[in-house]
Amino acid sequence: MELNNSFEIHRPIDEAWAVLTDVERIAPCLPGAQLQEIDGDEYRGIVKIKVGPITAQYKGVATFAEKNDEDHRAVLNAKGRDTRGAGNAEAVITADLEALSDSSTRVEVNTDLKVTGKVAQFGRGVMAEVSAKIMGQFADNLKAMLDTDPEVSEEQNPEPGPRKVDMPEPDAVDLLDAAGTPLLKRLAPIVGVVVFLLILRRLLRK
């Protein structure tokens, strides 16, 4: 499925580009994400999501397929697997930056997403709602980060080999909360059955 989102940040385009292509710096801004290790051009980590009482964790890797400094265009390939073996996710994320003024930049994000397993049952409409909400949270977090840490770090040349990233474990993104009431109404029967089965299982174990 294809998802399209956009947001603005109050930075000149070159500064915005430097920040948005610094995966280690922006990872804490993305809800549910934790960057754990960097190995050359590979960024490894997890994304945690939940639907009511059900929590899933995807462990995966992302790499830049394209990073065009002149056109301010980046393409990121990401692949992840549910740690419980309940599904996979694969995405090609394309970001295009456009200068709106000397101090403002629009970021257009196109995501070609493929998912299998339980998350796939939500369909494009629900995933689009969730994507828009999460992207809005990411933009707000990014703006807050730039307000408190406005300096753009210079590009560094780290030593070769895997490097651990010290980043706190994130809270899972609640898909019910992210999509709001429409999704809650659609999934209420499913969540109700799941909760009943969980309670029943606990009672049978006693």
Summary of the structure (lengths in Angstrom):
residues: 206
radius of gyration: 18.5
end to end distance: 43.8
largest distance: 65.7
contacts: 577
relative contact order: 0.21
helix: 37%
strand: 39%
